[in-house]
Amino acid sequence: MTELPCSLKLVERPPLIEIMSQTEIQQTIASFTSIEQALEYFEIDFDSRFINEYRTQLVKRFNGYLIIAKPDDWFSARRALKNAYCKVQRGRLDPHSRSACRGCTSCQRR
């Protein structure tokens, strides 16, 4: 059996998703001037009427989640914002009924 010369070289590629450090993600979050910017940055669909009505509550909840658990990366910061949005949405439901959460399009509690 004849051996073929191997001329293939491994080429280093940049990662598909650039990993942000904890300080970079915190600086990015601090640079937002509105909650809509944060929702768009983290690719979360939202209802503008809901945001206009519950803006203060949503911002407070999001900031609270960021204080409790400092986000390590884009995904953990996105999770904090999604959880805040969902918590405010679920807070609008009647606590004595068994109605389902149907506010956010990507809710995992539906």
C-alpha atoms as a printed R data frame, in Angstrom:
    type eleno elety resid chain resno       x      y      z
1   ATOM     1    CA   MET     A     1   0.000  0.000  0.000
2   ATOM     2    CA   THR     A     2   1.393  3.368 -0.989
3   ATOM     3    CA   GLU     A     3   1.227  6.214  1.463
4   ATOM     4    CA   LEU     A     4  -0.054  9.501  0.181
5   ATOM     5    CA   PRO     A     5   1.701 12.634  1.338
6   ATOM     6    CA   CYS     A     6  -0.502 14.659  3.604
7   ATOM     7    CA   SER     A     7  -0.416 18.329  2.785
8   ATOM     8    CA   LEU     A     8  -3.456 19.374  4.795
9   ATOM     9    CA   LYS     A     9  -2.846 21.906  7.504
10  ATOM    10    CA   LEU     A    10  -5.089 22.803 10.349
11  ATOM    11    CA   VAL     A    11  -6.302 26.339 10.054
12  ATOM    12    CA   GLU     A    12  -7.442 28.167 13.145
13  ATOM    13    CA   ARG     A    13 -10.809 29.795 12.735
14  ATOM    14    CA   PRO     A    14 -12.338 32.483 14.897
15  ATOM    15    CA   PRO     A    15 -15.209 31.264 17.075
16  ATOM    16    CA   LEU     A    16 -18.655 31.611 15.542
17  ATOM    17    CA   ILE     A    17 -20.004 33.420 18.573
18  ATOM    18    CA   GLU     A    18 -17.641 35.937 20.045
19  ATOM    19    CA   ILE     A    19 -17.487 35.407 23.772
20  ATOM    20    CA   MET     A    20 -17.869 38.604 25.740
21  ATOM    21    CA   SER     A    21 -16.270 39.026 29.112
22  ATOM    22    CA   GLN     A    22 -18.317 39.883 32.166
23  ATOM    23    CA   THR     A    23 -17.163 43.506 32.120
24  ATOM    24    CA   GLU     A    24 -17.924 43.871 28.406
25  ATOM    25    CA   ILE     A    25 -21.495 42.647 28.806
26  ATOM    26    CA   GLN     A    26 -22.010 44.923 31.806
27  ATOM    27    CA   GLN     A    27 -20.691 47.903 29.831
28  ATOM    28    CA   THR     A    28 -22.998 47.031 26.952
29  ATOM    29    CA   ILE     A    29 -26.004 46.849 29.273
30  ATOM    30    CA   ALA     A    30 -25.022 50.144 30.905
31  ATOM    31    CA   SER     A    31 -24.882 51.813 27.487
32  ATOM    32    CA   PHE     A    32 -28.579 51.160 26.769
33  ATOM    33    CA   THR     A    33 -30.721 54.283 26.991
34  ATOM    34    CA   SER     A    34 -34.065 52.455 26.849
35  ATOM    35    CA   ILE     A    35 -35.469 49.035 27.616
36  ATOM    36    CA   GLU     A    36 -36.386 48.670 23.942
37  ATOM    37    CA   GLN     A    37 -32.687 48.803 23.038
38  ATOM    38    CA   ALA     A    38 -31.993 45.970 25.468
39  ATOM    39    CA   LEU     A    39 -34.857 43.874 24.107
40  ATOM    40    CA   GLU     A    40 -33.658 44.376 20.534
41  ATOM    41    CA   TYR     A    41 -30.024 43.652 21.444
42  ATOM    42    CA   PHE     A    42 -30.993 40.394 23.133
43  ATOM    43    CA   GLU     A    43 -33.353 39.493 20.255
44  ATOM    44    CA   ILE     A    44 -36.499 39.335 22.379
45  ATOM    45    CA   ASP     A    45 -39.843 40.089 20.730
46  ATOM    46    CA   PHE     A    46 -41.987 42.538 22.665
47  ATOM    47    CA   ASP     A    47 -45.280 44.360 22.574
48  ATOM    48    CA   SER     A    48 -44.742 48.139 22.554
49  ATOM    49    CA   ARG     A    49 -48.061 48.768 24.337
50  ATOM    50    CA   PHE     A    50 -46.971 46.446 27.147
51  ATOM    51    CA   ILE     A    51 -43.588 48.193 27.388
52  ATOM    52    CA   ASN     A    52 -45.205 51.642 27.549
53  ATOM    53    CA   GLU     A    53 -47.508 50.542 30.351
54  ATOM    54    CA   TYR     A    54 -45.046 48.476 32.439
55  ATOM    55    CA   ARG     A    55 -41.697 50.106 31.579
56  ATOM    56    CA   THR     A    56 -40.723 51.049 35.142
57  ATOM    57    CA   GLN     A    57 -41.662 47.669 36.568
58  ATOM    58    CA   LEU     A    58 -39.742 45.847 33.826
59  ATOM    59    CA   VAL     A    59 -36.594 47.965 34.218
60  ATOM    60    CA   LYS     A    60 -36.616 47.518 38.002
61  ATOM    61    CA   ARG     A    61 -37.064 43.761 37.707
62  ATOM    62    CA   PHE     A    62 -34.303 43.462 35.068
63  ATOM    63    CA   ASN     A    63 -31.881 45.540 37.166
64  ATOM    64    CA   GLY     A    64 -32.745 43.425 40.202
65  ATOM    65    CA   TYR     A    65 -31.935 40.216 38.352
66  ATOM    66    CA   LEU     A    66 -28.648 41.733 37.179
67  ATOM    67    CA   ILE     A    67 -27.730 42.631 40.765
68  ATOM    68    CA   ILE     A    68 -28.642 39.181 42.103
69  ATOM    69    CA   ALA     A    69 -26.645 37.266 39.496
70  ATOM    70    CA   LYS     A    70 -24.035 39.151 37.511
71  ATOM    71    CA   PRO     A    71 -24.299 38.003 33.890
72  ATOM    72    CA   ASP     A    72 -21.270 36.056 32.695
73  ATOM    73    CA   ASP     A    73 -22.088 36.296 29.017
74  ATOM    74    CA   TRP     A    74 -24.689 37.364 26.457
75  ATOM    75    CA   PHE     A    75 -26.866 34.333 27.189
76  ATOM    76    CA   SER     A    76 -27.112 34.875 30.945
77  ATOM    77    CA   ALA     A    77 -27.909 38.575 30.436
78  ATOM    78    CA   ARG     A    78 -30.589 37.632 27.903
79  ATOM    79    CA   ARG     A    79 -32.008 35.104 30.362
80  ATOM    80    CA   ALA     A    80 -32.255 37.812 33.048
81  ATOM    81    CA   LEU     A    81 -34.190 40.102 30.698
82  ATOM    82    CA   LYS     A    82 -36.481 37.294 29.508
83  ATOM    83    CA   ASN     A    83 -37.184 36.295 33.111
84  ATOM    84    CA   ALA     A    84 -37.996 39.902 34.023
85  ATOM    85    CA   TYR     A    85 -40.332 40.268 31.054
86  ATOM    86    CA   CYS     A    86 -42.054 36.989 31.873
87  ATOM    87    CA   LYS     A    87 -42.379 37.813 35.581
88  ATOM    88    CA   VAL     A    88 -44.090 41.124 34.829
89  ATOM    89    CA   GLN     A    89 -46.361 39.416 32.277
90  ATOM    90    CA   ARG     A    90 -47.358 36.686 34.727
91  ATOM    91    CA   GLY     A    91 -47.966 39.291 37.433
92  ATOM    92    CA   ARG     A    92 -50.809 40.663 35.320
93  ATOM    93    CA   LEU     A    93 -52.689 37.337 35.434
94  ATOM    94    CA   ASP     A    94 -55.469 36.703 37.913
95  ATOM    95    CA   PRO     A    95 -53.844 34.725 40.772
96  ATOM    96    CA   HIS     A    96 -57.112 32.882 41.541
97  ATOM    97    CA   SER     A    97 -57.623 31.472 38.077
98  ATOM    98    CA   ARG     A    98 -55.616 28.883 36.232
99  ATOM    99    CA   SER     A    99 -55.095 31.023 33.140
100 ATOM   100    CA   ALA     A   100 -51.949 30.355 31.163
101 ATOM   101    CA   CYS     A   101 -49.205 32.845 30.459
102 ATOM   102    CA   ARG     A   102 -49.636 34.014 26.889
103 ATOM   103    CA   GLY     A   103 -47.818 37.329 26.873
104 ATOM   104    CA   CYS     A   104 -44.422 36.578 25.431
105 ATOM   105    CA   THR     A   105 -44.037 34.753 22.158
106 ATOM   106    CA   SER     A   106 -41.095 32.686 23.383
107 ATOM   107    CA   CYS     A   107 -42.416 31.864 26.854
108 ATOM   108    CA   GLN     A   108 -41.442 28.437 28.099
109 ATOM   109    CA   ARG     A   109 -44.268 28.387 30.645
110 ATOM   110    CA   ARG     A   110 -47.067 28.164 28.046
